[in-house]
Amino acid sequence: MHRILVANRHGHQVVEWETTDTEEARQQIAAAERILREARDKGCLVSRKEGGQHVLDTRPFDPQVEEYQIVAPIAGG
């Protein structure tokens, strides 16, 4: 199972998908790709898990990545 962890002011959300060749998996992957794209469009940072740790990521969505993490920008004054 692959996933995106979305950290925001409401806590966090987990979005998961499988890479099996089924219609349900294709829909899950499309939803995950959309979430990542929309987060980047809003200025969120995205990291991907590589070798057991997260590294900043600007590459296109890859459904084979074990885990992505999205962190919303901090707003303040």
MDTraj code that builds the backbone (N, CA, C; nanometers):
import mdtraj as md
import numpy as np

residues = "MET HIS ARG ILE LEU VAL ALA ASN ARG HIS GLY HIS GLN VAL VAL GLU TRP GLU THR THR ASP THR GLU GLU ALA ARG GLN GLN ILE ALA ALA ALA GLU ARG ILE LEU ARG GLU ALA ARG ASP LYS GLY CYS LEU VAL SER ARG LYS GLU GLY GLY GLN HIS VAL LEU ASP THR ARG PRO PHE ASP PRO GLN VAL GLU GLU TYR GLN ILE VAL ALA PRO ILE ALA GLY GLY".split()
xyz = np.array([
    [0.0854, -0.1176, 0.0000],
    [0.0000, 0.0000, 0.0000],
    [0.0898, 0.1236, 0.0000],
    [0.0558, 0.2198, -0.0828],
    [0.1281, 0.3456, -0.0954],
    [0.0397, 0.4545, -0.0354],
    [0.1013, 0.5669, 0.0064],
    [0.0174, 0.6676, 0.0714],
    [0.0750, 0.8076, 0.0631],
    [-0.0146, 0.9035, 0.0859],
    [0.0219, 1.0438, 0.1019],
    [-0.0246, 1.0846, 0.2416],
    [0.0643, 1.1470, 0.3163],
    [0.0280, 1.2051, 0.4456],
    [0.0122, 1.3550, 0.4235],
    [-0.1051, 1.4071, 0.4522],
    [-0.1331, 1.5485, 0.4320],
    [-0.1435, 1.6143, 0.5693],
    [-0.0449, 1.6991, 0.6025],
    [-0.0467, 1.7718, 0.7298],
    [-0.1035, 1.9107, 0.7052],
    [-0.2056, 1.9465, 0.7827],
    [-0.2640, 2.0797, 0.7689],
    [-0.3208, 2.1247, 0.9023],
    [-0.3877, 2.2372, 0.9034],
    [-0.4372, 2.2926, 1.0294],
    [-0.5465, 2.2077, 1.0934],
    [-0.5985, 2.1114, 1.0210],
    [-0.7025, 2.0233, 1.0731],
    [-0.6457, 1.8925, 1.1265],
    [-0.5138, 1.8815, 1.1343],
    [-0.4505, 1.7568, 1.1764],
    [-0.3801, 1.6951, 1.0584],
    [-0.4125, 1.5722, 1.0288],
    [-0.3556, 1.5115, 0.9091],
    [-0.4551, 1.4139, 0.8477],
    [-0.4346, 1.3935, 0.7204],
    [-0.5200, 1.3064, 0.6403],
    [-0.4282, 1.2052, 0.5731],
    [-0.4741, 1.0825, 0.5570],
    [-0.3976, 0.9796, 0.4883],
    [-0.4755, 0.9368, 0.3642],
    [-0.4084, 0.9420, 0.2497],
    [-0.4661, 0.8976, 0.1232],
    [-0.3837, 0.7774, 0.0772],
    [-0.4487, 0.6650, 0.0535],
    [-0.3758, 0.5426, 0.0167],
    [-0.4200, 0.4930, -0.1201],
    [-0.3299, 0.4209, -0.1860],
    [-0.3611, 0.3592, -0.3144],
    [-0.2796, 0.2321, -0.3310],
    [-0.3292, 0.1470, -0.4164],
    [-0.2583, 0.0244, -0.4531],
    [-0.2170, 0.0356, -0.5988],
    [-0.1186, -0.0437, -0.6377],
    [-0.0702, -0.0388, -0.7753],
    [-0.1119, -0.1617, -0.8557],
    [-0.2130, -0.2314, -0.8087],
    [-0.2634, -0.3458, -0.8841],
    [-0.3327, -0.2953, -1.0104],
    [-0.3514, -0.3820, -1.1066],
    [-0.4131, -0.3430, -1.2329],
    [-0.5644, -0.3628, -1.2256],
    [-0.6284, -0.2757, -1.1475],
    [-0.7744, -0.2794, -1.1348],
    [-0.8279, -0.1382, -1.1554],
    [-0.9550, -0.1290, -1.1853],
    [-1.0178, 0.0019, -1.2030],
    [-1.0129, 0.0815, -1.0728],
    [-1.0366, 0.0156, -0.9610],
    [-1.0325, 0.0841, -0.8317],
    [-0.8929, 0.1421, -0.8051],
    [-0.7884, 0.0658, -0.8335],
    [-0.6513, 0.1147, -0.8127],
    [-0.6223, 0.2327, -0.9045],
    [-0.6676, 0.2272, -1.0287],
    [-0.6466, 0.3393, -1.1214],
    [-0.7155, 0.4658, -1.0713],
    [-0.8339, 0.4506, -1.0147],
    [-0.9056, 0.5661, -0.9598],
    [-0.8330, 0.6212, -0.8371],
    [-0.7810, 0.5338, -0.7518],
    [-0.7058, 0.5762, -0.6335],
    [-0.5799, 0.6521, -0.6748],
    [-0.5107, 0.6020, -0.7754],
    [-0.3879, 0.6669, -0.8239],
    [-0.4203, 0.8039, -0.8832],
    [-0.5279, 0.8123, -0.9608],
    [-0.5672, 0.9412, -1.0196],
    [-0.6008, 1.0423, -0.9100],
    [-0.6690, 0.9979, -0.8047],
    [-0.7028, 1.0870, -0.6938],
    [-0.5767, 1.1336, -0.6210],
    [-0.4829, 1.0424, -0.5982],
    [-0.3581, 1.0780, -0.5305],
    [-0.2781, 1.1771, -0.6141],
    [-0.2723, 1.1547, -0.7437],
    [-0.2000, 1.2457, -0.8326],
    [-0.2629, 1.3852, -0.8302],
    [-0.3949, 1.3916, -0.8309],
    [-0.4662, 1.5197, -0.8252],
    [-0.4371, 1.5917, -0.6933],
    [-0.4393, 1.5198, -0.5827],
    [-0.4123, 1.5799, -0.4516],
    [-0.2723, 1.6392, -0.4477],
    [-0.1743, 1.5665, -0.5001],
    [-0.0367, 1.6160, -0.5015],
    [-0.0249, 1.7410, -0.5895],
    [-0.0855, 1.7381, -0.7062],
    [-0.0803, 1.8520, -0.7983],
    [-0.1457, 1.9754, -0.7356],
    [-0.2623, 1.9585, -0.6761],
    [-0.3330, 2.0706, -0.6143],
    [-0.2533, 2.1268, -0.4955],
    [-0.1900, 2.0403, -0.4190],
    [-0.1091, 2.0862, -0.3049],
    [0.0079, 2.1709, -0.3534],
    [0.0752, 2.1262, -0.4568],
    [0.1868, 2.2037, -0.5119],
    [0.1386, 2.3372, -0.5664],
    [0.0223, 2.3379, -0.6326],
    [-0.0337, 2.4616, -0.6864],
    [-0.0634, 2.5626, -0.5751],
    [-0.0928, 2.5133, -0.4551],
    [-0.1239, 2.6001, -0.3409],
    [0.0018, 2.6392, -0.2624],
    [0.1188, 2.5955, -0.3078],
    [0.2424, 2.6333, -0.2412],
    [0.2884, 2.5399, -0.1308],
    [0.2293, 2.4232, -0.1217],
    [0.2700, 2.3264, -0.0198],
    [0.4029, 2.2612, -0.0569],
    [0.4768, 2.2214, 0.0451],
    [0.5980, 2.1432, 0.0230],
    [0.5593, 1.9972, 0.0113],
    [0.6300, 1.9253, -0.0751],
    [0.6062, 1.7824, -0.0929],
    [0.7382, 1.7105, -0.0734],
    [0.7329, 1.6023, 0.0032],
    [0.8511, 1.5177, 0.0176],
    [0.8118, 1.3750, -0.0168],
    [0.9122, 1.2963, -0.0504],
    [0.8892, 1.1545, -0.0792],
    [0.9853, 1.0740, 0.0053],
    [0.9437, 0.9568, 0.0442],
    [1.0251, 0.8705, 0.1281],
    [1.1231, 0.7932, 0.0404],
    [1.2515, 0.8095, 0.0709],
    [1.3573, 0.7381, -0.0012],
    [1.4570, 0.6862, 0.1010],
    [1.4830, 0.5578, 0.0982],
    [1.5799, 0.5006, 0.1905],
    [1.5441, 0.5223, 0.3363],
    [1.4158, 0.5236, 0.3685],
    [1.3722, 0.5370, 0.5057],
    [1.3591, 0.6795, 0.5565],
    [1.3903, 0.7797, 0.4729],
    [1.3732, 0.9175, 0.5169],
    [1.3095, 1.0007, 0.4067],
    [1.2510, 1.1118, 0.4477],
    [1.1840, 1.1992, 0.3516],
    [1.2811, 1.3022, 0.2956],
    [1.2707, 1.3243, 0.1639],
    [1.3503, 1.4259, 0.0957],
    [1.2541, 1.5127, 0.0146],
    [1.2848, 1.6424, 0.0045],
    [1.1990, 1.7317, -0.0732],
    [1.1893, 1.6826, -0.2168],
    [1.0734, 1.6975, -0.2749],
    [1.0478, 1.6402, -0.4063],
    [0.9734, 1.7394, -0.4944],
    [1.0222, 1.7581, -0.6166],
    [0.9532, 1.8420, -0.7148],
    [0.9231, 1.7633, -0.8421],
    [0.9521, 1.6355, -0.8403],
    [0.9281, 1.5517, -0.9586],
    [0.7794, 1.5207, -0.9752],
    [0.7397, 1.4791, -1.0950],
    [0.5999, 1.4394, -1.1163],
    [0.5617, 1.3222, -1.0255],
    [0.4335, 1.3098, -0.9996],
    [0.3807, 1.2015, -0.9169],
    [0.4262, 1.0663, -0.9706],
    [0.4684, 0.9792, -0.8821],
    [0.5088, 0.8431, -0.9165],
    [0.4302, 0.7475, -0.8276],
    [0.3367, 0.6702, -0.8820],
    [0.2539, 0.5829, -0.7989],
    [0.3333, 0.4730, -0.7274],
    [0.4586, 0.4512, -0.7677],
    [0.5414, 0.3490, -0.7030],
    [0.6094, 0.3983, -0.5755],
    [0.6057, 0.5288, -0.5501],
    [0.6669, 0.5835, -0.4285],
    [0.5901, 0.5299, -0.3080],
    [0.6647, 0.4847, -0.2083],
    [0.6026, 0.4273, -0.0885],
    [0.5181, 0.5306, -0.0138],
    [0.5748, 0.6512, 0.0038],
    [0.5046, 0.7505, 0.0838],
    [0.5434, 0.8920, 0.0425],
    [0.4425, 0.9751, 0.0244],
    [0.4614, 1.1193, 0.0054],
    [0.4137, 1.1879, 0.1322],
    [0.4629, 1.3078, 0.1545],
    [0.4156, 1.3890, 0.2656],
    [0.3943, 1.5305, 0.2122],
    [0.2798, 1.5876, 0.2454],
    [0.2455, 1.7236, 0.2032],
    [0.2363, 1.8107, 0.3276],
    [0.3071, 1.9231, 0.3260],
    [0.3020, 2.0151, 0.4394],
    [0.2605, 2.1534, 0.3877],
    [0.1528, 2.2043, 0.4433],
    [0.1020, 2.3359, 0.4031],
    [0.1974, 2.4448, 0.4505],
    [0.2057, 2.5544, 0.3738],
    [0.2908, 2.6653, 0.4175],
    [0.2384, 2.7255, 0.5475],
    [0.3289, 2.7742, 0.6285],
    [0.2916, 2.8378, 0.7554],
    [0.2587, 2.9841, 0.7282],
    [0.1419, 3.0234, 0.7735],
    [0.1002, 3.1626, 0.7578],
    [0.1054, 3.2294, 0.8953],
    [0.1509, 3.3465, 0.8964],
    [0.1574, 3.4160, 1.0256],
    [0.1962, 3.5615, 1.0055],
    [0.2162, 3.6270, 1.1150],
    [0.2458, 3.7674, 1.1006],
    [0.3279, 3.8214, 1.2110],
])
top = md.Topology()
chain = top.add_chain()
for i, resn in enumerate(residues, 1):
    res = top.add_residue(resn, chain, resSeq=i)
    for name in ("N", "CA", "C"):
        top.add_atom(name, md.element.get_by_symbol(name[0]), res)
traj = md.Trajectory(xyz[None], top)
